[in-house]
Each structure stands twice: as C-alpha cells, then as structure tokens.
C-alpha cells in the first residue's frame, strides 16, 4: 500500500549499514564504532520502509552523579536524557518521520520510570524551529570548527616555569570522570571509558601541583577526527591540551566549541580552523528545574551534538 505508514522498529547491530547510511546522507561524522556504542547504551528507534531504514532517533539516558552519602535508597535522582541522531533520508523528508520519532521518544520520557530525566539536545539551525514547537528552550550556543587539511604538527614544548604536565588520561581515569561530571552535570563514565579505549593517544589529562586541571578526549569519525570533550580550568590549559592532541592527528579535525569561549576560538582560527555550522543546546524544561544544566565555564569543547 503506497500510503501505509513506515514500520517503527528498534534497530540492532544488524541494521548498522542502514544507520550509517542515514549519517552519511546527512553529512554527519558518525563512524561504525559510534553507532555500535549508541545502540548498546541508548534507546534507539527507527522507521523502515520496504526493507530500508528511512529515519532514526536516539535517547541516551545519562545517569545522575552518585551521591556521596550513606542515605538509604531513594527514587532516581534528576538527570539528563540526550536526544540525538534525529535523521531522515533526503528522499523521505517532509513526511513527518522526524516528528513521529521525536514524539515517540518524548512519550517514553514522560512514562513514570523516566520522569526524572530532563530531555536535552543540540539543535542545528534547521532543527531548532521543530524543537521550539515541542517545548524545548534555548540554553547556550556552540560552533563546530573544522580544519579539513590538518596535518600532524609538533606541539610547543611547555615553558621551563610551567607547572602543568600532561599525562595519559587512562592513568587518571577517576579524576577525568570527576572533571567531566562537574562540567557536564551527569555521569558519562561509560562513554569516557569507551573514548579512552578507542583513541588512547588523544586521551590526555593536565596536572599541576598535584591538582587535576583539565582533560581532552577524541575519536575517529567517518570524515574527520572529533576532539572533545575538552574541560579545563582556563584557556591556557585548554590550548595546551588541544595542541598536544592535534600533534597526534594527521587528518581532518572537528571541534565543537561553546561560543562563550572566544579566546579559545580565536586560537583555533589562528591555527587555520574555520567555522562550519552553529548549534544550540536546548532543554525541555526550565533550567531552574534541574541543576544539571551547566553553563560552559570550564567546558571548551563538547563531545559532539550526538553525545553532549
């Protein structure tokens, strides 16, 4: 039947080729490892027509930061649900597929077991009007910076009076997780561990005087290496971490930088990076309702719009 609605399915690893085709059609950067991780850790839904995946949507529930107390068990603490990978094949757009998948995902988040989750997403300019109609509100903006012709470059040696030292993040994983929780507002330990495993050479933590000053992670995408998250106490530390990571990359690079980090963005521009496109971080409820919505004070690069 030509007017028969597309079939709603829960995609599995058997659907990886179709999911990768959705990413490629949108010119997004997800590689196979990204989709494998998201399927294992998120709630994915897709629409299928005539054995072809035509649309997708994902919800990644990020656990709340564990309370450091001996209190008895309580209801789930408020945390974040990342809505992402809302994709539709170009030839199937305009049929309401994205709205259908978004409404299905939001209906799931309204169920009693998920009401502690605050829906958050990173919207492109094209998607933002849709999310505004669904009740999402702007939080803060960031921009993707890219260097399509990046080639491996030597990192500047730290000055002799610098107290900052860079270490392998894998050797300081607990400290890295704590820094990310303070900047992001939820527990992404599983993601951080996966990124450190997948790109160990890009996983660095900065320390000075026995204190942890920041970290950077990265991953190899479909068309470029994505750097982020990048968390640092100040811009100088962020630059040192980014410069060291860039010295280990010999391919195109994407890095998603909060617009509030003007000094860091200017440094990227001085290295040949250019702006690709903007994003707006949005939440379904007012930020006063959940303390987890953070402003990007120590955040110099997000993990990517699909991961937060």
ZAKOL-970326 format. One record per residue (C-alpha): x, y, z. Coordinates in steps of 0.5 Angstrom, whole numbers, plus 500, padded with zeros to 3 digits. Each point is the difference from the previous one (the first is absolute). Layout:
# ZAKOL-970326
   px   py   pz
    X    Y    Z
...
END
This chain:
# ZAKOL-970326
   px   py   pz
  500  500  500
  503  507  498
  497  503  506
  502  495  505
  504  503  506
  507  499  501
  501  494  505
  503  502  507
  506  496  502
  505  499  505
  507  500  496
  505  495  501
  507  498  498
  497  497  494
  498  507  498
  507  503  500
  500  501  493
  493  504  500
  502  504  506
  507  502  497
  496  502  493
  496  505  504
  506  503  503
  504  500  493
  493  503  497
  500  506  505
  508  501  499
  501  498  507
  506  498  503
  498  493  504
  504  494  499
  498  493  501
  503  500  507
  496  506  502
  493  496  498
  502  494  503
  501  504  507
  494  504  499
  496  493  498
  503  497  507
  499  506  504
  494  504  498
  492  499  498
  500  500  492
  494  500  496
  500  500  492
  495  500  494
  500  494  495
  497  500  493
  501  495  495
  506  497  504
  503  507  500
  502  504  506
  497  507  499
  500  503  506
  503  500  507
  500  503  507
  504  498  507
  500  502  507
  506  499  504
  498  500  508
  506  503  504
  500  497  507
  500  506  506
  506  501  503
  501  495  506
  498  503  507
  506  499  505
  496  498  506
  497  494  503
  493  502  500
  495  495  498
  498  498  493
  495  506  497
  497  501  494
  504  501  494
  504  507  500
  498  505  495
  505  499  494
  501  501  492
  497  497  494
  503  501  494
  496  501  494
  504  499  493
  501  496  494
  493  503  497
  502  498  493
  495  499  494
  503  498  493
  499  506  495
  495  497  495
  496  498  506
  500  507  503
  493  504  501
  496  494  502
  500  501  508
  505  495  501
  504  504  505
  494  503  504
  498  493  500
  506  497  503
  501  506  505
  493  500  503
  501  492  501
  507  502  504
  497  505  504
  494  496  501
  504  495  503
  504  505  504
  493  502  503
  499  493  503
  501  499  508
  506  497  499
  503  505  496
  498  507  503
  506  501  504
  503  501  493
  501  507  497
  500  500  493
  506  504  497
  502  500  493
  505  504  495
  496  503  494
  502  502  493
  497  507  497
  495  495  496
  498  496  506
  499  506  505
  493  502  498
  498  493  501
  502  499  507
  498  507  502
  493  498  498
  501  493  504
  501  505  506
  508  500  500
  503  506  502
  507  503  498
  506  499  506
  506  502  496
  503  500  493
  507  497  498
  503  500  493
  503  494  496
  507  502  498
  504  496  495
  507  499  496
  499  496  494
  507  500  498
  503  499  507
  507  496  500
  503  498  506
  504  506  503
  505  500  506
  497  502  507
  504  506  503
  504  498  506
  498  503  507
  504  505  502
  505  499  506
  496  503  505
  494  497  498
  497  495  506
  495  497  495
  501  493  498
  496  495  495
  499  493  502
  496  494  496
  493  501  502
  500  493  501
  504  500  506
  496  505  503
  493  498  498
  497  501  507
  502  507  500
  498  501  493
  493  498  502
  499  504  505
  502  506  496
  495  498  495
  495  500  505
  501  507  502
  500  503  493
  494  495  497
  496  499  506
  499  493  500
  504  493  500
  502  498  493
  505  495  502
  499  495  495
  501  505  495
  506  503  502
  503  493  501
  498  498  493
  503  506  497
  507  499  504
  500  493  497
  498  502  493
  505  505  500
  505  500  505
  505  504  497
  495  506  500
  498  499  507
  504  505  505
  500  503  507
  503  506  502
  503  500  507
  504  506  504
  502  500  508
  496  493  501
  494  503  497
  496  498  494
  499  506  495
  496  497  494
  500  495  495
  499  498  493
  497  494  496
  499  499  493
  497  495  495
  501  498  493
  494  502  496
  497  498  493
  503  506  496
  504  503  506
  503  499  507
  496  503  505
  503  504  506
  496  500  506
  498  500  506
  505  506  502
  500  502  507
  505  505  503
  501  505  506
  502  505  495
  501  502  493
  508  499  500
  499  493  503
  494  498  494
  505  503  495
  506  495  503
  495  494  500
  498  502  493
  506  501  497
  503  493  502
  494  496  498
  501  504  493
  507  498  500
  498  493  499
  495  501  495
  501  499  493
  493  501  497
  494  505  499
  498  502  507
  493  503  503
  500  503  507
  493  503  503
  502  506  504
  495  504  504
  499  507  498
  502  503  506
  507  497  500
  502  506  495
  508  500  502
  500  492  498
  496  501  494
  505  506  498
  506  495  501
  496  495  495
  500  505  495
  507  502  500
  502  492  499
  495  500  494
  494  498  502
  493  503  497
  493  500  503
  496  494  497
  493  501  503
  497  502  506
  496  496  505
  495  502  506
  500  496  507
  492  499  502
  497  497  505
  492  498  501
  499  503  507
  503  507  503
  507  499  503
  498  502  507
  496  494  500
  507  496  499
  506  502  503
  504  495  495
  499  505  494
  507  503  500
  503  507  497
  506  498  496
  505  504  505
  505  494  500
  498  497  494
  504  502  494
  497  494  495
  494  496  501
  501  492  498
  495  501  494
  493  502  499
  498  493  500
  503  499  507
  500  506  503
END
